Amino acid sequence: MTLRAADLFDLNGKVALVTGANSGIGREIALALADAGAAVVLMARRKDLLEETQAHIQALGGRASTLSCDLADRAALREAATQSAVAFGTPNILVNAAGINPRKPIADVTEADWDATMRINLDAPFFLTQALVPAMCQLGWGRVIHIASLQSLRAFTNGAPYGASKGAIMQLTRAHAQAWSAQGVNVNAIAPGFFPTALTAPVVNDPKKWQANADQTFIGRNGALEDLRGAAIFLASRASNYITGQTIFVDGGFSAG
């Protein structure tokens, strides 16, 4: 049966787990998926900010629950994967949006900086996906969305650990897609350009740097968080049934220049 256009993007009946949902890109994607009909489990470390996002979604008529977790703690991550099914049932959409960027000259990066970045940006997406995908495979349908970066392709000053983790995310997306797509679980990534978030605050707060980045896009501006909504809903929905292993750059043309 051919689906109507509206049905392709309808997430009613789906359950989405979104990490990093307390702020920035993760929060925006959580809001978008809830608006498209999904019940959303909001995961991050700070419960107070998660509850603010939950209240916002519920005020708009959506469904959301919170799950506080230190994603750098693997034991806590395993427990959170189990607990993610309590509120609405087993998640069949996973968005790995949590991330950190220590922003140091490469010579000043410590072992602790490196380990913390990899734990949050790479290890957590790997192990959380590993924990949740088997149930998606049993259902024969699932979606995983990783968050890559412009630094998946190119280097930026003071970003070595972050860039290394995001380059790895782009390859992990391919590996996950190869492993699970035949069982109905499509895995893709969104690579945002420059958006105003806590991670990009040092650039956002420098008008010259912020404008210089805007000037490198084809569209002529940096991103607004709502620019991410369409790609997120698309990759989470049946509209992307035949797309897997891909990284979509939502960057105004920055990476194509």
C-alpha positions in Angstrom: 0.0 0.0 0.0 1.3 3.4 -0.9 1.5 5.7 2.1 0.1 9.3 1.9 2.7 12.0 2.4 1.4 12.9 5.8 1.6 9.3 6.9 5.2 9.0 5.9 6.3 11.5 8.5 3.8 10.5 11.2 5.5 9.2 14.4 2.3 8.3 16.3 2.8 5.0 18.1 6.6 5.4 18.1 8.8 5.7 21.2 12.0 7.8 20.9 14.9 7.9 23.3 16.9 11.1 22.9 20.2 11.7 24.7 21.4 15.2 25.4 17.7 16.2 25.5 18.3 18.8 28.2 19.6 21.5 25.8 20.7 22.5 22.4 20.4 20.0 19.5 19.2 17.1 21.6 16.4 19.2 23.1 15.3 20.6 19.7 15.2 17.1 18.1 13.2 15.8 21.1 10.7 18.6 20.6 10.4 17.8 16.9 9.8 14.1 17.4 7.2 14.8 20.1 5.5 17.2 17.7 5.4 14.5 15.0 3.6 12.2 17.5 6.3 10.2 19.2 6.4 9.5 22.9 9.8 10.8 23.9 12.1 9.6 26.7 14.5 12.5 27.5 17.9 11.4 28.7 20.8 13.5 30.1 22.6 14.0 33.4 20.8 17.1 34.7 17.3 16.1 35.8 16.1 19.7 36.4 16.7 20.7 32.7 15.1 17.4 31.5 12.0 18.2 33.5 11.8 21.7 31.9 11.9 20.1 28.4 9.3 17.5 29.6 7.0 20.2 30.8 7.4 22.1 27.5 6.4 19.0 25.5 3.5 18.2 27.7 2.2 21.8 27.6 2.0 21.4 23.8 0.0 18.2 24.1 2.9 15.7 23.6 4.1 12.8 25.7 7.5 12.8 27.4 9.3 11.2 30.4 12.7 11.9 31.9 15.6 9.5 32.6 18.6 11.0 34.4 21.9 9.3 33.5 25.6 10.0 33.4 26.3 8.7 29.9 30.0 8.4 30.8 29.2 5.7 33.3 28.8 2.4 31.4 27.0 0.6 34.2 24.5 3.6 34.5 24.1 3.5 30.8 23.2 -0.2 30.8 20.6 0.4 33.5 19.2 3.4 31.7 18.8 1.3 28.5 16.6 -1.0 30.6 14.7 1.8 32.3 14.0 3.5 29.0 11.1 1.1 28.3 9.3 1.8 31.6 7.2 4.9 30.6 6.0 4.2 27.1 7.4 0.8 26.1 10.5 -0.2 24.2 12.1 2.6 22.2 12.1 2.1 18.5 13.8 5.4 17.7 17.2 6.3 19.3 18.9 9.7 18.9 22.4 9.9 20.3 22.8 13.7 20.7 24.8 14.1 23.9 28.2 15.5 23.4 31.1 17.5 24.9 33.9 19.5 23.4 36.8 20.5 25.7 38.2 23.1 23.2 41.9 23.0 24.0 45.1 23.4 21.9 46.1 19.9 21.0 49.3 20.1 23.1 47.2 20.9 26.2 44.8 18.0 25.9 45.0 15.7 28.9 44.2 12.0 29.2 41.2 13.0 31.2 40.0 15.4 28.4 40.4 12.7 25.8 38.8 9.9 27.9 35.8 12.1 28.8 35.2 13.1 25.2 35.3 9.6 23.9 33.1 8.3 26.7 30.3 10.7 25.9 30.7 11.3 22.2 31.6 7.8 21.0 31.3 5.1 23.6 27.8 6.1 24.8 26.3 6.0 21.3 28.0 2.6 20.6 26.9 0.9 23.8 23.5 2.5 24.1 22.7 1.5 20.5 24.1 -2.0 21.1 21.7 -2.3 24.1 18.6 -1.1 22.4 18.8 -2.3 18.8 18.1 -6.0 19.5 14.5 -5.2 20.5 14.1 -3.1 17.4 15.3 -6.0 15.3 12.7 -8.3 16.9 10.0 -5.7 15.9 11.4 -5.5 12.4 11.6 -1.7 12.5 13.8 0.9 14.1 15.7 4.1 13.6 19.0 5.2 15.0 20.2 8.8 14.5 23.7 9.7 15.5 24.9 13.3 15.6 28.0 13.8 13.6 29.7 17.2 12.9 31.5 19.4 10.3 34.5 18.0 12.2 33.6 14.5 10.9 35.2 15.8 7.7 37.6 18.6 8.6 39.7 19.9 11.4 39.0 23.0 13.4 41.3 24.8 15.8 41.3 23.4 19.4 39.0 20.5 18.5 41.2 17.4 18.2 39.4 15.1 20.6 36.0 16.3 19.5 36.9 15.9 15.8 38.3 12.5 16.3 35.1 11.3 18.1 32.9 12.8 15.4 35.0 11.3 12.6 34.5 8.0 14.3 30.7 8.6 14.6 30.5 8.9 10.8 32.1 5.6 10.4 30.1 4.0 13.3 27.0 5.1 11.4 28.1 3.0 8.4 29.0 0.0 10.6 25.7 0.1 12.5 23.8 0.4 9.2 25.7 -2.6 7.7 24.9 -4.7 10.8 21.2 -4.0 11.3 19.5 -2.5 8.2 18.6 -5.9 6.8 16.6 -6.5 10.0 14.6 -3.3 9.6 16.8 -0.9 11.6 18.1 2.0 9.6 21.0 4.0 11.0 21.9 7.5 9.8 23.6 10.6 11.1 22.9 14.3 11.1 26.0 16.6 10.8 25.0 20.1 11.9 26.8 23.2 10.8 27.2 26.1 13.3 24.2 26.4 15.6 23.8 28.4 18.8 24.3 25.8 21.6 26.3 25.5 24.8 29.0 23.7 22.9 29.4 26.5 20.3 29.1 29.4 22.8 32.8 30.4 22.5 32.1 31.0 18.7 28.6 32.4 19.1 29.9 35.0 21.6 32.6 36.2 19.2 30.7 38.2 16.5 33.6 38.1 14.1 34.0 34.3 14.3 30.2 33.8 14.1 29.9 36.0 11.0 33.0 34.4 9.4 31.3 31.0 9.7 28.1 32.4 8.3 30.0 33.8 5.3 31.3 30.3 4.5 27.8 28.9 4.0 25.9 29.1 0.7 22.8 30.3 2.4 24.6 33.2 4.1 23.7 32.5 7.7 24.4 30.1 10.5 21.8 27.6 11.6 18.8 28.2 13.8 17.9 25.1 15.9 14.6 24.7 14.2 16.5 24.1 10.9 17.3 20.6 12.3 13.7 19.5 12.8 13.0 18.4 9.2 16.0 16.2 9.0 15.3 14.6 12.3 11.7 13.8 11.6 12.6 12.5 8.1 15.3 10.1 9.4 13.1 8.9 12.3 10.1 8.2 10.1 9.0 5.9 7.3 9.9 8.6 4.8 13.5 7.3 5.1 12.7 3.6 4.6 15.4 3.2 1.9 18.1 5.4 3.4 20.7 4.0 5.7 24.4 4.4 6.5 24.3 8.1 5.4 25.3 11.3 7.0 23.2 14.3 6.2 24.9 17.7 6.6 22.5 20.3 7.8 24.9 23.2 7.4 23.7 25.7 4.8 26.2 24.4 2.3 29.3 24.9 4.5 30.7 21.5 3.9 30.1 21.8 0.1 32.2 24.9 -0.3 
